[in-house]
Each structure stands twice: as C-alpha cells, then as structure tokens.
Amino acid sequence: MNITIVHYNIIPVTHYGGTERVIWYLGKELSLLGHNVTYLVEKGSQCNFATIKNIDHSVNIWAQIPENTDVIHFQHQPGDIERAKHPYVVTMHGNANKDAFIDNNTVFVSKNHAERYSASTYVYNGLDWDDYLNPTFSKENYFHFLAKAAWRIKNVKGAINVVKKAKNEHLKVLGGDRFNFKMGMRFTLTPKASFYGMVGGKEKNQLLNKSKGLIFPVLWHEPFGLAIIESLYYGCPVFATPYGSLNELINKDVGYLSNNRKELTHAIKNIGNYSQKSCNEYAIENFNAKKMALSYIEVYHKVANGNLLHTQKPKIKNIQTKKFLDWFE
C-alpha cells in the first residue's frame, strides 16, 4: 500500500513529542513490512526509510496528498474532511471534552479512550524497543515522574507528595523545573525531588533505566501514556491513578492504581513485590511497533475497501464538568 501520514510537526523528535515518536516507528515498521510511506510534515523533517514531503501552508492540504496514495493517515482531524478524495483514517491522540464533531474513521489509542466516545476501534501505541537502551535491572534509590509537569492534570505535586511521605525515597521529575512560571510562579522547595526539565534522548533513557518505578497520579482520563510503556520497558512498575487507559494497561503484576496518596505511598514501600523482568517483558510483548503497525494495516484495509470504522459518528458520552478528577491526600 501507499500510505501518506500527515502531521503538523517535525520528525524525528529528540525531546518531548509522543505523537512524533509514535508515527516515526509506525512508518518504519510499515516500510519494513513492504509498504510505501510518505510523511507530509513540517519543513526540517528528515527520514531515511520513507519519503518526506513538506507541508506548504499556502496551499490547501488536499492538494498536497500524493495522487498514488491508497490511504491517508491523519494525526489531527481536518476541518474539511469531506473533501477527501482518498480513503483515510484519523488517529485521535488526546481528549475532546466537548460535544464536537468526530469523524466516523477515527482511531482511538486505547479501549477506554474509544469507549468514552461511544466507539470501538482503537490501536495501542507501540515503540521500537531496539532504539532503547538494554535494561540493566540495576536500580538506584529513586522513583521518577515523566510528563509535562506544567500541565496540572499530570499532577506532579501529587507525585512529589507520594514520595515525600515515604522515608528514604526520592523523586526525579523528568519534564519539569523546580521554578515554574507556568504554574503561578511555583517553586518546589523539597529536597525529596530533583528536576531535569524537558529531558529526552539518551539522558532520559539512562534515568529511566536506573529508576525503581514510575509515579504517575494523573488527574484526567489518560488516552494512552507513552511514559507508562517506556517505564515498564526499563523494569519500572507503575504507581498511578485509575483513570482512562490506566486500568486497562496496568495489571496487578506491573503496578498499583489508586487515587489515594496514602495508598500509593504504601505501595511504593512494597516495590519489592514487583518483578522488573516481568514489567519489561510485558511492555515488549504488548506495546511494540510491529504490533501497532499490523493493527493499523487492518484498519487501512478496512477503509480502503470502502468501509467505515464506525457506522455511527463517535460522540463523547460524558462531558467532564470538574477541572480535575479526584485525588485524595
């Protein structure tokens, strides 16, 4: 198949950029499986396994789709999707907390994500673990938080409090700074946490490789969470809130879920109950790029044959009225 992947950003990504990382590995696996991949992306992108075509913002996106395309794979929903001349799918990577138009050919990134929009088609994100360091399973005395800490729904404050109440434990915050203007001039004083900013690449992987576990007390319905599977790959059990995809991705063998700070603090004290090797094997088996690519190929064939992914348009079931989901200190 000739597959055109459309995304308004630069690839490859070096630091923060979950969508960019996912579509990079998707295109790589599709290419290895014999498909022809074109990325329609922003200027500055490079790739050695697919064709790069730069988006021209002075020209309508539909005029830029290669004529020989069999399926277009959007990472956003175009406002004028009815103009599509080729079969297409749209991956929804985030949450839309309003009664908005969602196309029939939308792919969600977890079962929970799909169900919250009265839909059924989803594909788990996957990564190419060959690009990651070999897990050492030799841990140092710290846990980690991995997310955009300035985004309050990620609840870095809660993660810090989980560790603060555990004697002799420390948290390394990957994705945030001790002094943060975006969170209302917030300065985190505690010596129980250290900050590494928007760390990426080899440095991030080295920090994950030495960590004992991920603390991830998000206050929204997480659609998927690359931080979860990257941490599991490095043998880190996940201690998180039971929202969104978390109940689906994290079982009792690879982590513990609660929206109660005291319960999560108790759980990290018993981290010896979890097998680092089991966490690693679970991530490799379930969230690899080849498995993701094969799932998308099934979706591509369905729309290429003239079928809709959903006969009824996906529609949000419950609009969340609270800014943050429950968190009990």
C-alpha positions, 0 to 999 in steps of 0.5 A: 500500500501507499500510505501518506501520514500527515502531521503538523510537526517535525520528525524525528523528535529528540525531546518531548513529542509522543505523537512524533515518536509514535508515527516515526516507528509506525512508518518504519515498521510499515516500510519494513513490512513492504509498504510505501510511506510518505510523511507530509510534515513540517519543513526540517523533517528528515527520514531515511526509510520513507519519503518526506514531503513538506507541508506548504501552508499556502496551499490547501492540504488536499492538494498536497496528498500524493495522487498514488496514495491508497490511504491517508493517515491523519494525526489531527482531524481536518476541518474539511474532511469531506473533501477527501478524495482518498480513503483515510483514517484519523488517529485521535491522540488526546481528549475532546471534552466537548460535544464536537464533531468526530469523524466516523474513521477515527482511531482511538489509542486505547479501549477506554479512550474509544469507549468514552466516545461511544466507539470501538476501534482503537490501536495501542501505541507501540515503540521500537524497543531496539532504539532503547537502551538494554535494561540493566535491572540495576536500580538506584534509590529513586522513583521518577515522574515523566510528563509535562509537569506544567500541565496540572492534570499530570499532577506532579505535586501529587507525585512529589507528595507520594514520595515525600511521605515515604522515608528514604525515597526520592523523586526525579521529575523528568519534564519539569523545573523546580521554578515554574512560571507556568504554574503561578510562579511555583517553586518546589522547595523539597529536597525529596525531588530533583528536576531535569526539565524537558529531558529526552534522548539518551539522558532520559533513557539512562534515568529511566533505566536506573529508576525503581518505578514510575509515579504517575497520579494523573488527574484526567482520563489518560488516552494512552501514556507513552511514559507508562510503556517506556517505564515498564520497558526499563523494569519500572512498575507503575504507581498511578491513578485509575483513570482512562487507559490506566486500568486497562494497561496496568495489571496487578503484576506491573503496578498499583492504581489508586487515587489515594496518596496514602495508598500509593505511598504504601505501595511504593514501600512494597516495590519489592513485590514487583518483578522488573523482568516481568514489567519489561517483558510485558511492555515488549510483548504488548506495546511494540511497533510491529504490533501497532503497525499490523493493527493499523494495516487492518484498519487501512484495509478496512477503509480502503475497501470502502468501509467505515470504522464506525457506522455511527459518528463517535460522540463523547458520552460524558462531558467532564464538568470538574477541572480535575478528577479526584485525588485524595491526600 
